[in-house]
Amino acid sequence: MQSLALIENWPVPTAAAAVVRADGTVLGVHGPTAHRFPLASVTKPLAAYAALVAYEEGAIELDEPAGPQGSTVRHLLAHTSGLAFDEHRTTSEPGTRRLYSNAGFEVLGDHLAKATDIPFAEYLRQAVLEPLGMTATTLDGSPAKDGVSTVDDLVRFAAEVQAPRLLDPRTVAEAMTVQYPGTKGVLPGYGHQNPNDWGLGFEIRDHKSPHWTGSSSSPRTFGHFGQSGTFLWVDPDAGVACVALTDRAFGPWAAEVWPPFTDAVLAEIRAGA
């Protein structure tokens, strides 16, 4: 795919990208796809997927108490627990605001570890990484932000999310459905959004503006970006997912180059790539 070569123009030391269909067909790659990059918050979808495996195994329930008073596993996954961004303190009532929270995912990781009697990083490995062959992916620290992976590995995850094998497709459909509709909040790096739609561990594009995906991305597009200059999106209407990893912190450069890159990828797909 010629559009992937646009990453060569990004102001970053290293970048790699790929596009994959639901059946695992890789339509194109560019850059060092086996290079291990810090994922930052692109760790969260992986952590969320592990939580959904635990739910299907019966280890946890989505609506059981977890986190602050009145909060549940579902609230933690949907960033509506009321926990602050990076502090274990409550700033609002559960379900009332979309407060993007690393602390919430750390509480989620602790909750799963207690429920399964397995350290969260090990549970993630057994439940998600190993079955998908993601051998270059590790978590050494926070379930919110400390994953390290490669484009090659995340392509496997992106194919799984589009055509689930580890989970019942109905569970994944729920994860990509807006939780607590109409909830407003701040999308990190992009300001206040009303509504600020999220599923279970995945951000949902809907009609947000500005946004890190493209102007031609469908409203059903879901995924995540990370402060380490990383992103993964899935556009169900286009039938593809895209992964891009870099080693430069997110900033104005990313807000400038990511949307036209995504639009170029989607245009090439629609032209019959």
N, C-alpha and C positions, 0 to 999 in steps of 0.2 A: 504494500500500500504506500503510494507516494506521499500521502498526507502525513504519515508517521515521521517522515524526514524533517518535518517542521521543528522537531525537538532540537535539531542541530543549531537552530537560531535562538534557542532559549539562553538567557544569560546565566548559565549554571555550569559548574565543572563537569558533571556527569549526569546523563539522563538516559533512560531506557523506556520503551513503550511497546504495547502490543494490543491487538484487537482480536477478540475471540467470540465465536458463536456459541449457542447453547449446547450444541453437540460436541463441543471441545475443539472444533476446527479453528485453528489459528489463521486468521486472514492476513496478518502481517506483523512483523516485529522490527524494531529499530533500536540500535544501541546495545550495550552489554546486558542482556536479559538475565544472565546468571550472576550479576553483581548484587551483593547484599546491601540494601539500603535500610536505614532506620525508617520505620513507617509512620511514627508519631500516631495521630489519631486514626489512621487507616487500620490500626490495631483493633479498633472498636468493633467493626463488623465481624472480625474473626472471633472476638470474645463473645459477641452476641450470638453467633452461630453455635458456639459451644454451650451457651446457656439454653438455646433452643433444643439442642441434643439432650441436655439434662432434663428439660421439660418433657420431652417425648419418652425418656427413659423412666419417668416418674419420680426422679430425684427432687424436683421442685415443681411448683405450680406458678403460673404467670401472675396469679392474683393473690399469692400468699404474702404476708407481711415481710418486708425487707427494707432496711434503711430507716429513715426518720419515722416518727409516729404517723401512722396513716398511709405510709408509702408501701408499695408492693414491688415485686420483681418487674412487673410491667412498667411501673413509673420509672424505675431506674433505667431500664432499656430505652425508654422514650424521652429521657431527660426532663421528666416532670415530677421528680421526687421532692423538689424544693431545695436540694443540696446546692451549695455554692460551686463555682467553677473548679477551684483547686483546693477548697477547704472543706473539712468535714463539719460544716455548720449549716443550719437550715435558714433559708432566706425567704421562703414562701410556703404556703400550704400545698401538699401534693395535688397534682392535677390542675393547678391554676395557671402556671406559667411554664414556658419552655426555657428552663435554665440549663444550658449546655454544661455538663458537669463531668470532669475527670473523676472527681471524688465519688460520684454516683457509680461509675464503672468499677472503681476500686472496692466500694462496698458490695457491689454485685459479685466481684471475684471472691471476696471473703465469704459471702453467703453461699456461693456454690461450693467452695472448698469445705465448708462445714457440713453442707448437705450431703456431699459425696464422699467425704473423708479422704479427698485427694487434693493436693495442692493445685491451684487453678492452672498454672502453666502446664502441669502434667496432664490435667484433665483436657485442656485444649489440645495437647499433642495427641492424646489417645482418641479423642472424640472427633477431631477435625483434621489436624495436620497429617497424621499418619495415614488415615484412610484415603486421603486425597493425594498422597505422594508428595506432600509439601516438605521435603526433607531439608530444605535450606532455610526454613522459617523457624524462628525461636522467639520465646518470650522470656525475658529475664528482667522482671520488674512489674510495673503497673499494667493491668489489663486495659487501661485507657490509652496507653501511649508508648509502651516500650517494646513493641514487636519489631523484629528485623526480618526482612524477606527479600525476595527477588521477583522480577516480572514473571519469570517462568513459573514460579510457585503461585503467584496471585492469578495468573491465567487459569490455573486449575480451580482455584476458588471461585473465580468469576463464572466459569462454566458450570460449576456446581450450583451456584445461586440461581442461574437461569434454568437449569434442569436438574432439580435436586435428586440426589441418590442417598444422602445421609439422613435426610429429613422427609417427612410427608410433604408433598407440594402444598397442601393446605396450610401447614405451619409456616412455610416460607411466604405464601400469599398473605398471611396475617402479618408477618414481619414487614412486608412492603405496603401495608395498608396504614393510612394515617391513624395514629393513636391520639385520643383526646383532640378531635377536630376543632379548629377555630382557635387553638392556643397560640398566643403570640409570644415572641421572644427575640433574642439576639442570635443571629447566625455569625459565629466568630469570623472576623475579617470582612464581614459584609453588612454589619449593622442590624438594626431592628427590622424584623419581618413580621407582617400580620396578614395571614397566619404564618407561623414558622413550623411547617409540617415535618413530622418525623414518624417513622414506623418503629420497629423494635430493633434498635441499634443501627438503622440505616436512615440517612436523611432522604426525604422525598422532595424532588424539585418543585412540583406543582407549578405555580406561576410566580415564584420568587424573582425579584429583580432589585439589585444586581445579584448575580449568581456565578458560581465557578464553572458550571457546565455551559453549553452553547445556547445561543438564541434559538437554534433549531432543535434542541433537545426536547423530547416529548415531556409533558407534565408528569407522566408516570416514571420518568427517570429517577433512579435511586442510587445511592452510593455513599461515599465519604471522601473527604480530603484531609490531609494532615499538615501540621505546621512544619514538617521537614520537607515540604515541597513535593507532596505525593498525592495521588488520587486514584480512585477506582469508581467508575460509574457503569451502570447497566441501563440501557434504554430498551425496554421491552417492545416498544413499537418498531424500533429499527432491528431488533433481534440480535443485538450485539452488546458486548461489554468492552470497555477500554481501561487499561492500566497504564499509568505513567508514574515513574519514580525518579526523583532527583536527589542531589545532595546539597541543595541550597534552601534555606529556610523560606517558608511562605512569606510573600510580601507583595508590594505593588506589581512587581514583575510578573508574578503568577496570575494576578487578577487581569493583567493585560494580555498574556499569551495563551492562557488555558481556554477561554471561550472560543476564539477563532480556530484554535487547534481542534477542539471538539466539533465545531461546525464543519471543518474541512474533512474530518474523519467521516462524519455522518453523510456529507455530500458525496464522498467517494463510495460509501456503502450503497447509497440510494441510486448511484449511477451504475451499480452492478459490479462492484469490486469483487 
